[in-house]
Amino acid sequence: MDDAPIGIFDSGVGGLTVARAIRAQLPQESLVYIGDTAHSPYGPKPIADVRRYSIEVLDALVDQGVKMLVIACNTASAAVLRDARERYDVPVVEVIGPAVRRAVSTTRNGRVGVIGTVGTIGSRVYQDMLEVNERLEVFTAACPRFVEFVEAGITGSPEVLAVAEEYLAPLRDARVDTLVLGCTHYPFLRGAISYVMGEGVSLVSSDDETAADVYRQLVKHDQLASPGAVASYVYEATGDSAEDFTALANRLMGHEVRDVQLVQTGVIDLPYLLAAEADEVGRDGTVQP
């Protein structure tokens, strides 16, 4: 048994959907969550910057003694997963693989849509994982303003619906029957996304599937918390105001996030991250089969 906490991080509040799913499925587990609000959003940033910011936050979590890392950000998962698994001695769970597995098992017509940040769509990580299955046809669209809406606490306005229509109409016209919400912020916009796509389209998000992966890894590594453990939940942010993060989190999640602390992340020297500049990819965000 291992009563150390699970470390979770996202570029902002989006990863709280994953944290909530882990709390629901594993109520005995303690959590430490960091929202990197100082650098949010990650989506439009160069992959080299995303890698640096991500490793700095993951280092901060490891320094707090976590037993597992959960990268609850699709952009960071695409950018830094390999580096994280090489750098740390604790298990590392990400959010892309679980969503892909659910999409494959959900689709009926083999036409799968994926929406995400510019960085996630440009990385082609979802396309590459889904297209291994030859029966699938994959269509993608970058939705950069979605994160901006969520981080501003705007989830149901007419403007959100209009932007959702603009982004999603090509995917609807492509007759996808399954849509992957390739950003942990997007479940907060599920109402608008579902309305635009129509009732016949299944929405797949990574929160519950990632929580199930966390359980599997805890069992595999014999790290489940002891039956009598009393869970604690620590929420931290890297920005200038803990109050802003708390207010937004409570607006989106209810009052389960309390006493948010500010945390500093250091500047790191990681020579192998310099290779990221050579990995830059096209980021036009257009729908593509």
C-alpha positions in Angstrom: 0.0 0.0 0.0 1.1 3.5 -0.8 -0.6 6.5 0.8 1.4 9.1 -1.1 -0.6 11.4 -3.3 -1.2 11.2 -7.1 0.2 14.3 -8.9 -2.0 15.8 -11.7 -1.3 18.8 -13.9 -2.9 20.8 -16.7 -2.2 24.1 -18.3 -5.2 25.5 -16.4 -8.5 24.3 -15.0 -9.3 21.7 -17.7 -7.6 18.9 -15.9 -9.9 19.3 -13.0 -12.3 17.1 -15.0 -9.7 14.3 -14.8 -9.1 15.0 -11.1 -12.8 14.8 -10.4 -13.1 11.5 -12.2 -10.1 10.1 -10.2 -11.7 11.3 -6.9 -15.0 9.6 -7.9 -13.4 6.3 -8.8 -10.7 6.2 -6.2 -12.0 8.1 -3.2 -9.2 6.8 -0.9 -6.5 8.4 -3.0 -4.9 11.7 -2.2 -4.3 14.2 -5.0 -2.0 17.2 -5.7 -3.2 19.2 -8.7 -1.2 22.0 -10.4 -2.7 24.3 -12.9 0.0 26.1 -14.9 -2.0 29.2 -15.2 1.2 31.3 -15.6 1.7 29.8 -19.1 -1.9 29.0 -20.1 -3.0 28.2 -22.8 -0.5 25.7 -24.1 -2.3 25.0 -27.4 -0.8 27.8 -29.5 2.7 27.8 -28.0 5.7 26.2 -29.7 6.2 22.6 -28.7 9.6 23.4 -27.2 8.0 25.8 -24.8 5.2 23.3 -23.9 7.9 20.7 -23.1 9.8 23.0 -20.9 6.8 24.3 -19.0 5.5 20.7 -18.6 8.7 19.3 -17.2 9.0 22.2 -14.8 5.5 21.5 -13.4 6.1 17.7 -13.3 9.4 18.3 -11.4 7.4 20.4 -8.9 5.0 17.5 -8.4 7.8 14.9 -8.0 9.5 17.2 -5.4 6.2 17.0 -3.4 6.5 13.2 -3.2 3.8 12.0 -5.5 3.6 8.3 -6.4 2.2 8.8 -9.9 2.0 11.6 -12.5 -1.1 12.2 -14.5 -0.6 14.6 -17.5 -4.2 15.8 -17.7 -3.5 18.0 -20.7 -3.7 16.7 -24.3 -1.2 19.3 -25.7 1.3 18.4 -22.9 0.7 14.7 -23.3 1.5 14.9 -27.0 4.6 17.0 -26.4 6.3 15.5 -23.3 5.1 11.9 -22.6 8.2 10.2 -23.8 10.5 12.7 -22.0 8.5 12.3 -18.7 8.6 8.5 -18.8 12.4 8.6 -19.2 12.9 11.3 -16.6 10.9 10.0 -13.6 10.9 6.8 -11.6 7.1 7.0 -10.9 4.4 5.8 -13.4 3.2 8.4 -15.8 -0.4 8.4 -17.1 -1.6 10.5 -20.0 -5.1 11.3 -21.5 -4.7 10.6 -25.2 -4.5 6.8 -25.2 -7.6 6.3 -23.0 -9.7 8.5 -25.3 -8.5 6.7 -28.4 -9.4 3.3 -27.0 -12.9 4.6 -26.1 -13.4 6.1 -29.6 -12.4 2.9 -31.3 -14.9 0.9 -29.3 -17.7 3.5 -29.7 -17.8 4.3 -33.4 -20.3 2.5 -35.6 -19.5 3.8 -39.0 -15.8 4.1 -38.7 -15.8 7.9 -39.1 -14.2 9.5 -36.1 -13.7 13.2 -35.5 -11.1 14.8 -33.2 -11.1 18.3 -31.9 -8.3 19.9 -29.9 -5.9 22.8 -29.5 -3.7 23.9 -32.4 -0.8 22.1 -30.8 -2.6 18.8 -30.3 -4.1 18.7 -33.8 -0.8 19.8 -35.3 1.1 17.0 -33.5 -1.1 14.4 -35.3 -0.9 12.2 -32.2 -4.6 11.3 -32.4 -4.5 10.7 -36.1 -1.5 8.4 -35.9 -3.0 6.4 -33.1 -6.5 6.1 -34.6 -5.3 5.4 -38.2 -3.5 2.3 -37.0 -7.0 0.8 -37.3 -7.6 0.5 -41.0 -11.4 0.6 -40.7 -11.3 4.1 -39.3 -11.4 7.4 -41.2 -10.3 10.3 -39.1 -11.3 14.0 -39.4 -9.8 16.7 -37.3 -10.4 20.4 -36.4 -8.4 22.8 -34.1 -10.7 24.8 -31.8 -8.4 27.4 -30.2 -11.1 29.6 -28.8 -12.7 26.9 -26.7 -9.9 27.0 -24.1 -10.1 30.8 -24.0 -13.9 30.5 -23.3 -13.4 28.0 -20.5 -10.5 29.9 -18.9 -12.8 33.0 -18.9 -15.6 31.0 -17.3 -17.8 31.3 -20.4 -19.5 28.0 -21.2 -23.0 28.7 -22.5 -23.2 32.1 -24.3 -24.5 32.7 -27.8 -20.9 33.4 -28.8 -19.8 30.0 -27.7 -22.5 28.4 -29.8 -21.6 30.5 -32.8 -17.9 29.6 -32.6 -18.8 25.9 -32.0 -20.9 26.0 -35.2 -17.9 27.5 -37.1 -15.4 24.9 -35.8 -17.6 21.8 -35.9 -19.8 22.2 -39.0 -17.1 20.5 -41.3 -17.0 17.5 -38.9 -20.7 17.2 -38.8 -20.8 17.4 -42.6 -18.2 14.6 -42.7 -20.8 12.4 -41.0 -18.6 11.4 -38.1 -20.6 9.4 -35.5 -18.0 9.8 -32.7 -16.2 12.9 -31.7 -13.2 12.9 -29.4 -12.9 15.9 -27.1 -9.1 16.2 -27.4 -8.7 18.7 -24.6 -9.6 18.4 -21.0 -11.2 21.9 -21.1 -13.8 20.8 -23.7 -16.1 18.8 -21.4 -17.2 22.1 -19.9 -18.5 23.0 -23.4 -20.3 19.7 -23.9 -23.7 21.3 -24.2 -22.8 23.5 -27.1 -20.7 20.8 -28.8 -23.4 18.2 -28.5 -26.0 20.7 -29.8 -24.0 21.4 -32.9 -23.0 17.8 -33.7 -26.5 16.4 -33.1 -27.9 13.6 -31.0 -26.5 10.8 -33.2 -22.9 11.7 -32.5 -21.2 10.2 -29.4 -18.8 12.5 -27.5 -15.7 10.9 -26.0 -13.7 12.6 -23.3 -10.7 11.3 -21.5 -11.6 11.9 -17.9 -13.3 8.6 -16.9 -11.1 6.5 -19.1 -7.9 8.2 -17.7 -9.2 7.5 -14.1 -9.6 3.8 -15.1 -6.0 3.9 -16.4 -4.8 5.4 -13.1 -6.5 2.5 -11.2 -4.8 -0.1 -13.5 -1.4 1.4 -13.0 -1.8 1.6 -9.2 -2.7 -2.1 -9.1 0.1 -3.0 -11.4 2.7 -1.2 -9.3 1.1 -2.2 -5.9 0.5 1.4 -5.0 -3.2 1.6 -4.0 -3.8 3.6 -0.9 -4.5 1.6 2.2 -8.2 0.9 2.9 -8.2 3.2 5.9 -6.5 6.1 4.2 -8.1 9.5 4.6 -7.7 11.3 1.2 -6.4 14.9 1.0 -6.7 17.2 -1.9 -4.2 19.9 -2.6 -4.8 22.4 -5.4 -2.0 24.7 -6.7 -1.5 27.2 -9.5 1.5 28.9 -11.0 -0.1 32.2 -11.9 -0.2 35.5 -10.0 -3.5 35.0 -8.2 -4.8 31.9 -6.3 -8.1 33.7 -5.9 -8.7 33.9 -9.7 -8.0 30.2 -10.1 -10.2 29.3 -7.1 -13.1 31.5 -8.4 -13.0 30.0 -11.9 -12.6 26.4 -10.6 -15.6 26.8 -8.3 -17.7 28.4 -11.1 -17.0 25.4 -13.3 -16.8 22.6 -10.7 -18.8 23.7 -7.7 -17.2 24.3 -4.4 -14.9 21.2 -4.3 -11.7 23.3 -4.9 -10.6 25.2 -1.8 -7.4 26.8 -0.5 -5.5 27.0 -3.8 -1.8 27.7 -3.2 0.6 29.4 -5.5 3.6 27.4 -6.5 6.8 28.4 -8.2 8.3 26.3 -11.0 12.0 26.6 -11.7 13.9 27.1 -15.0 15.4 23.9 -16.0 18.3 22.9 -18.3 17.2 20.0 -20.4 19.5 19.6 -23.5 17.3 16.9 -25.0 14.4 19.2 -25.2 16.3 21.3 -27.7 15.4 18.6 -30.2 11.8 19.9 -29.9 12.6 22.7 -32.3 13.2 20.2 -35.0 9.9 18.5 -34.3 7.7 21.5 -35.1 4.9 20.5 -37.4 2.3 22.2 -39.6 -0.5 23.8 -37.5 -3.1 24.9 -40.0 -5.9 23.2 -38.0 -7.9 22.4 -41.1 -10.2 19.4 -41.3 -8.4 16.6 -42.9 -9.3 12.9 -43.5 
